[in-house]
């Protein structure tokens, strides 16, 4: 049996999961990014080399780093939070408002079964739907379900109305009377405006977690200044797999103090 010159190493391995959090600059609360497929750091170095061919072939005799960059990649983010939307769509955030309206009308010309219209405003409440006749108007009734009786179905959250039947004797047009409630920013009906920012910037931490039956000791990674932007296509819908997001974050230097830290978790 061969004799090893040194004792073989059988420890030091690590299988570590972790929790990824983000704290936007100017705030004091960490936001959970949620389960992610992977998070990786990719350093990029620019070097100036010195070579010599005094021996007859070109030989490397020196190398100096002149530029350091780092990028964080977060893949397969499962959790769709406001932070995810703002980063993936470079979106600005606003809260919708509207003044109260007690009665407004919308005339739909030449109504046909299958027509879909959107009533203006936020969460309109329908008062009546008729054919608009001045005398003896013919009323449309709301269906109790898509397959139920009635002449239209209505989804208030989107203001969407679809005509599924025309009442006997109705004229060609339909008149919808509706009301709008007052809505302020305090109601927090959010809207994200796409491609209005250059990304979201803040501190990223990865809190390492090692299960009791797996090898290794957990460490935390801290990156005080990262700016996230979308990384590739954005899945808008699909049921074959989870709708996930992926982000690229430029890691910025802390005024000569480095790009971040690795901290073993104290016991």
C-alpha positions as CSV (number, residue, x, y, z in Angstrom):
1,X,0.0,0.0,0.0
2,X,1.3,3.4,-0.9
3,X,2.1,5.8,1.9
4,X,0.7,9.3,1.5
5,X,3.2,12.2,2.1
6,X,0.5,14.1,4.1
7,X,-2.7,13.2,6.0
8,X,-5.6,13.2,3.6
9,X,-8.2,15.9,4.3
10,X,-11.8,14.6,4.9
11,X,-13.4,17.7,6.4
12,X,-14.0,21.3,5.3
13,X,-16.7,20.7,2.8
14,X,-19.9,22.8,2.7
15,X,-23.4,22.4,1.5
16,X,-25.1,25.7,2.3
17,X,-28.5,27.2,1.5
18,X,-29.3,30.8,2.3
19,X,-31.7,33.7,2.6
20,X,-31.3,36.7,0.2
21,X,-32.4,40.1,1.5
22,X,-32.2,43.6,0.1
23,X,-32.3,47.0,1.9
24,X,-32.9,49.9,-0.5
25,X,-30.7,52.9,0.2
26,X,-32.3,55.4,2.5
27,X,-34.4,52.8,4.3
28,X,-33.7,50.7,7.4
29,X,-35.8,47.6,6.6
30,X,-34.6,44.4,4.9
31,X,-36.8,43.0,2.2
32,X,-36.9,39.3,1.6
33,X,-36.1,38.4,-2.0
34,X,-37.6,35.0,-1.5
35,X,-36.5,31.6,-2.7
36,X,-34.0,31.9,-5.5
37,X,-32.4,29.3,-7.7
38,X,-28.9,30.6,-7.4
39,X,-27.0,33.7,-6.5
40,X,-23.5,34.1,-7.8
41,X,-20.7,36.7,-7.7
42,X,-18.6,37.2,-10.8
43,X,-15.4,39.2,-10.4
44,X,-14.0,40.8,-13.6
45,X,-10.3,41.8,-13.6
46,X,-8.5,44.0,-16.2
47,X,-4.8,43.3,-16.1
48,X,-1.7,44.9,-17.7
49,X,1.0,42.3,-18.4
50,X,4.7,42.5,-18.9
51,X,6.3,40.0,-21.3
52,X,9.8,39.3,-22.5
53,X,11.1,37.5,-25.5
54,X,14.8,37.6,-24.5
55,X,14.8,33.9,-24.2
56,X,13.6,33.4,-27.8
57,X,9.9,32.9,-26.9
58,X,7.5,35.3,-25.3
59,X,7.4,34.8,-21.5
60,X,5.1,36.3,-18.9
61,X,7.2,38.1,-16.3
62,X,4.7,40.3,-14.6
63,X,1.0,41.1,-14.3
64,X,-0.8,44.0,-12.6
65,X,-4.5,44.5,-11.9
66,X,-5.6,47.9,-13.2
67,X,-9.4,47.5,-12.9
68,X,-11.7,45.5,-10.7
69,X,-15.4,44.9,-11.2
70,X,-18.0,42.6,-9.7
71,X,-21.5,41.5,-10.7
72,X,-24.2,39.7,-8.7
73,X,-26.5,37.4,-10.6
74,X,-29.7,36.2,-8.9
75,X,-31.5,33.6,-11.0
76,X,-35.0,32.1,-10.7
77,X,-36.5,34.5,-8.1
78,X,-39.9,32.9,-7.2
79,X,-41.3,35.7,-5.1
80,X,-43.0,38.5,-6.9
81,X,-42.7,41.5,-4.5
82,X,-42.8,45.2,-5.1
83,X,-39.0,45.1,-5.2
84,X,-39.0,42.4,-7.9
85,X,-41.4,44.4,-10.1
86,X,-39.3,47.6,-9.7
87,X,-36.1,45.8,-10.6
88,X,-37.4,43.6,-13.4
89,X,-39.3,46.4,-15.1
90,X,-37.1,49.4,-14.2
91,X,-40.4,50.7,-12.8
92,X,-41.3,53.7,-10.8
93,X,-44.1,53.4,-8.1
94,X,-47.1,55.6,-7.7
95,X,-50.5,55.3,-6.0
96,X,-53.6,55.9,-8.0
97,X,-56.2,58.5,-7.0
98,X,-59.6,59.6,-8.3
99,X,-62.3,62.0,-7.3
100,X,-65.8,60.8,-6.4
101,X,-68.4,60.7,-9.2
102,X,-72.0,60.1,-8.3
103,X,-73.2,59.4,-11.8
104,X,-71.5,59.1,-15.2
105,X,-72.6,57.4,-18.4
106,X,-70.8,55.4,-21.1
107,X,-72.6,54.7,-24.4
108,X,-71.6,51.6,-26.3
109,X,-72.7,51.7,-29.9
110,X,-73.9,48.7,-31.9
111,X,-73.7,46.2,-29.1
112,X,-73.1,42.6,-30.0
113,X,-72.8,39.4,-28.0
114,X,-69.1,39.0,-27.0
115,X,-68.3,42.7,-26.9
116,X,-66.0,43.6,-24.0
117,X,-65.6,47.2,-22.8
118,X,-63.6,48.8,-19.9
119,X,-65.5,51.4,-17.9
120,X,-63.3,54.4,-17.1
121,X,-62.0,54.9,-13.5
122,X,-60.9,52.7,-10.6
123,X,-63.3,50.0,-9.5
124,X,-66.5,51.6,-11.0
125,X,-69.8,50.6,-9.6
126,X,-72.5,50.0,-12.2
127,X,-75.9,51.6,-11.5
128,X,-77.8,50.6,-14.6
129,X,-77.3,49.2,-18.1
130,X,-80.1,49.9,-20.6
131,X,-80.6,50.5,-24.3
132,X,-80.7,54.2,-23.6
133,X,-84.2,54.8,-24.7
134,X,-85.8,58.0,-23.3
135,X,-89.1,56.3,-22.8
136,X,-89.4,52.8,-21.5
137,X,-85.7,51.8,-21.7
138,X,-85.0,48.1,-22.0
139,X,-82.8,47.0,-19.1
140,X,-79.8,44.7,-19.3
141,X,-79.4,42.4,-16.2
142,X,-76.1,41.2,-14.7
143,X,-75.5,37.4,-14.9
144,X,-75.0,35.6,-11.7
145,X,-72.1,33.6,-13.4
146,X,-70.6,33.2,-16.9
147,X,-73.0,30.4,-17.6
148,X,-75.9,31.9,-15.7
149,X,-78.9,34.0,-16.9
150,X,-78.5,37.6,-17.6
151,X,-77.1,39.9,-20.3
152,X,-73.6,40.8,-19.1
153,X,-70.9,39.8,-16.7
154,X,-68.9,42.4,-14.9
155,X,-65.5,42.4,-13.0
156,X,-65.4,45.5,-10.9
157,X,-61.7,45.2,-10.0
158,X,-60.8,45.8,-13.7
159,X,-63.9,47.6,-14.7
160,X,-64.5,45.0,-17.5
161,X,-67.9,44.3,-18.8
162,X,-68.8,41.6,-21.4
163,X,-72.2,41.4,-23.1
164,X,-73.3,37.8,-23.3
165,X,-76.9,38.3,-24.4
166,X,-79.1,41.1,-25.9
167,X,-82.5,41.6,-24.3
168,X,-85.5,41.3,-26.5
169,X,-86.6,44.6,-27.9
170,X,-83.4,46.5,-27.1
171,X,-82.2,49.2,-29.4
172,X,-78.8,48.9,-31.1
173,X,-76.8,50.9,-28.4
174,X,-76.4,50.4,-24.7
175,X,-76.0,53.1,-22.0
176,X,-74.0,52.2,-18.9
177,X,-74.6,54.4,-15.8
178,X,-71.9,54.1,-13.1
179,X,-70.4,55.7,-10.1
180,X,-66.8,56.1,-8.8
181,X,-65.7,56.3,-5.2
182,X,-63.1,58.8,-4.0
183,X,-59.7,57.1,-3.8
184,X,-56.6,58.7,-2.2
185,X,-53.0,57.6,-1.9
186,X,-53.9,56.2,1.6
187,X,-55.9,53.4,-0.2
188,X,-52.5,52.3,-1.7
189,X,-53.7,51.1,-5.1
190,X,-50.3,50.8,-6.6
191,X,-49.2,51.2,-10.2
192,X,-45.7,50.4,-11.6
193,X,-44.7,52.5,-14.6
194,X,-42.4,50.4,-16.8
195,X,-38.9,51.6,-17.9
196,X,-38.9,54.8,-15.9
197,X,-35.8,54.2,-13.7
198,X,-32.3,52.9,-14.1
199,X,-32.7,50.2,-11.5
200,X,-32.9,49.8,-7.8
201,X,-29.9,50.4,-5.5
202,X,-29.2,49.2,-2.0
203,X,-27.5,46.7,0.2
204,X,-27.6,42.9,-0.4
205,X,-27.0,40.3,2.2
206,X,-26.9,36.5,1.9
207,X,-27.5,34.8,5.2
208,X,-26.0,31.3,5.0
209,X,-28.0,28.4,6.4
210,X,-26.4,24.9,6.8
211,X,-28.8,22.1,7.8
212,X,-27.8,20.1,10.8
213,X,-27.2,17.0,8.8
214,X,-25.0,18.6,6.1
215,X,-21.4,19.5,6.2
216,X,-19.9,23.0,6.7
217,X,-20.3,26.1,8.7
218,X,-22.5,29.0,7.5
219,X,-21.2,32.3,6.4
220,X,-22.9,35.6,5.5
221,X,-22.1,37.7,2.5
222,X,-22.6,41.5,2.7
223,X,-22.6,43.8,-0.4
224,X,-23.3,47.4,0.8
225,X,-23.9,48.9,-2.6
226,X,-25.6,47.0,-5.5
227,X,-27.7,48.3,-8.3
228,X,-30.1,45.7,-9.8
229,X,-31.4,45.6,-13.4
230,X,-33.2,42.9,-15.3
231,X,-31.3,40.0,-16.7
232,X,-32.9,38.8,-19.9
233,X,-36.5,38.1,-20.8
234,X,-39.4,38.7,-18.4
235,X,-41.9,35.9,-18.2
236,X,-45.3,37.6,-18.2
237,X,-47.4,34.5,-18.0
238,X,-47.2,30.7,-18.3
239,X,-48.4,27.6,-16.4
240,X,-45.8,25.0,-17.4
241,X,-43.4,26.2,-14.7
242,X,-43.1,28.9,-12.0
243,X,-43.0,32.5,-13.3
244,X,-39.6,33.6,-12.2
245,X,-37.4,36.6,-12.4
246,X,-33.6,37.0,-12.8
247,X,-31.6,40.0,-12.0
248,X,-28.1,41.4,-12.6
249,X,-26.6,43.7,-10.0
250,X,-23.5,45.9,-10.4
251,X,-21.5,45.8,-7.2
252,X,-20.0,49.2,-6.3
253,X,-16.9,49.9,-4.4
254,X,-17.2,51.5,-1.0
255,X,-14.7,54.4,-1.4
256,X,-11.6,52.2,-1.4
257,X,-12.9,49.9,1.4
258,X,-13.7,47.0,-1.0
259,X,-16.8,45.7,-2.5
260,X,-18.2,43.7,0.4
261,X,-17.5,41.2,3.2
262,X,-17.6,37.5,4.0
263,X,-18.5,36.9,7.7
264,X,-18.5,33.5,9.3
265,X,-21.5,33.1,11.5
266,X,-20.5,33.2,15.2
267,X,-21.7,30.4,17.4
